[in-house]
Amino acid sequence: MKIAIIEDELLAVNYLRDLLDKQTIVPVTETVILRSKRQAIDFFENHSADLIFMDIHLGDGMSLEIFDQVELFTPIIFITAFDEYAIRVFRHFTIDYLLKPFEEEDLHKALQKFISIRSNFDPEPVLQSISTLRQAENPGKMNHFMVREGNKLKSIDEHNTAYFFASGKYLFLTTMDNRTYIYDDTIKDIIHKLNPDLFFKINRKFIINKNAIVEIIKHSSQKVELKLSPAPEINSDVFISKRQITECLNWLKS
């Protein structure tokens, strides 16, 4: 079982890792240590774990902000010195909430709860069913997008879609005539359904239509800004992710 520990205090990391090494309830085959919110976001964008131990206060912010950047369906045991977040964390797939300093017995109880829940509920068939339904609905690339306008449904053509952008837990679609709608999907999933000649995911927040770009500003080799039309009301400064710059510029040339 692969376990991720999101904790910025080295002593706390070592204490938890020692307790995990001693216990026999959960067989740990790999432990990933993530010392910051940024490390956790980067890791979970491309990897997964079977169980997460998560401190709430990290050196670069609140770990709860990780949920605004990536979707996590992984069970979580929160470990913190603060009790005021107990209600908020149970909005997520929370197994337990351990207050520091916790004892070995507290950890064992949390792991036993995790095993009990895991054996009675496996989310994988549900996720597979959702994936199968989406594939059945969209066997190829999508060129129209259904959005809600009041109590009606409206279809928006791909050529009238300026960009998709993520804000908080929602994905939004903005049209070329500057209308914005909530779109029922995630930025990580929808990029695989779009026409790659027309759309490109430039960073964690934006997927843009090539025809929405009105200006490219190269501040440096590692900092490239795009001016879009219509201009976004949220996140008005739009930059290409450093790791995407070369690929994005090649896409724009093609």
Beta strands, then each sheet from edge to edge (+ up, - down):
strand 1: 2-6
strand 2: 30-34
strand 3: 51-54
strand 4: 57-58
strand 5: 61-62
strand 6: 76-80
strand 7: 94-99
strand 8: 144-149
strand 9: 152-157
strand 10: 161-167
strand 11: 170-175
strand 12: 180-183
strand 13: 199-201
strand 14: 206-209
strand 15: 213-220
strand 16: 223-228
strand 17: 238-239
sheet 1: 2+ 1+ 3+ 6+ 7+
sheet 2: 4+ 5-
sheet 3: 8+ 9-
sheet 4: 12+ 11- 10+ 14- 13+
sheet 5: 15+ 16- 17+
end
